[in-house]
C-alpha cells in the first residue's frame, strides 16, 4: 500500500514507504470491517487510475486534515460533549467513558 504525501504545491502524491519498517498492519473488529465496507460502498466511484481511499473528498481526493478537523471532528466532539480533541485524547489513558459505544 503506498504512502500519501502532501506536496509543497498543495497536491498529493503516493509512493512506496521509504523503509520496510514503515509498513503497518492494524487489527480491526469484524464490526468495524462491516462499517468500513458499508462506507466504501456509499462512496462515488473513482477513475481506475485513482487510488482507492477509505476516506476521501467528494471529488475523490485525499481529505485535508484541517478541513476534516474543522468540518467533521470538532462538530462531532462538541455534539458528544467534548469541547476539544485534547480532552478526548486525555481519556485514552484513563478509565473514562467508552467512546466506542453509542
LINURPE-V785847 format. One record per backbone hydrogen bond with DSSP energy under -0.5 kcal/mol. NH is the residue of the N-H (numbers start at 1). CO is the residue of the C=O. E is the energy in kcal/mol with one decimal. If there is no record, write none. Layout:
nh=NH co=CO e=E
nh=NH co=CO e=E
This chain:
nh=3 co=15 e=-4.1
nh=5 co=13 e=-3.1
nh=7 co=5 e=-0.5
nh=7 co=11 e=-2.9
nh=10 co=7 e=-1.9
nh=13 co=5 e=-2.2
nh=15 co=3 e=-2.2
nh=22 co=19 e=-1.3
nh=23 co=20 e=-1.2
nh=33 co=29 e=-2.3
nh=34 co=30 e=-2.2
nh=35 co=31 e=-2.1
nh=36 co=32 e=-2.7
nh=37 co=33 e=-2.3
nh=38 co=34 e=-2.3
nh=39 co=35 e=-2.4
nh=40 co=36 e=-2.7
nh=41 co=37 e=-2.2
nh=42 co=38 e=-1.1
nh=42 co=39 e=-0.6
nh=43 co=39 e=-0.6
nh=43 co=40 e=-1.1
nh=50 co=47 e=-1.6
nh=53 co=51 e=-1.1
nh=56 co=54 e=-0.5
nh=57 co=61 e=-3.1
nh=60 co=57 e=-1.8
nh=63 co=55 e=-0.7
nh=68 co=64 e=-2.7
nh=69 co=65 e=-2.3
nh=70 co=66 e=-2.6
nh=71 co=67 e=-3.2
nh=72 co=68 e=-1.8
nh=73 co=68 e=-2.2
nh=74 co=69 e=-2.8
nh=76 co=72 e=-2.0
nh=77 co=73 e=-2.7
nh=78 co=74 e=-2.6
nh=79 co=75 e=-2.3
nh=80 co=76 e=-1.5
nh=81 co=78 e=-1.3
nh=82 co=77 e=-3.1
nh=83 co=81 e=-0.6
nh=88 co=84 e=-1.3
nh=89 co=85 e=-2.7
nh=90 co=86 e=-1.6
nh=91 co=87 e=-0.7
nh=91 co=88 e=-1.0
nh=92 co=88 e=-0.7
nh=92 co=89 e=-0.7
nh=93 co=90 e=-0.8
nh=94 co=91 e=-2.0
nh=96 co=91 e=-0.5
nh=99 co=97 e=-0.9
nh=101 co=98 e=-1.1
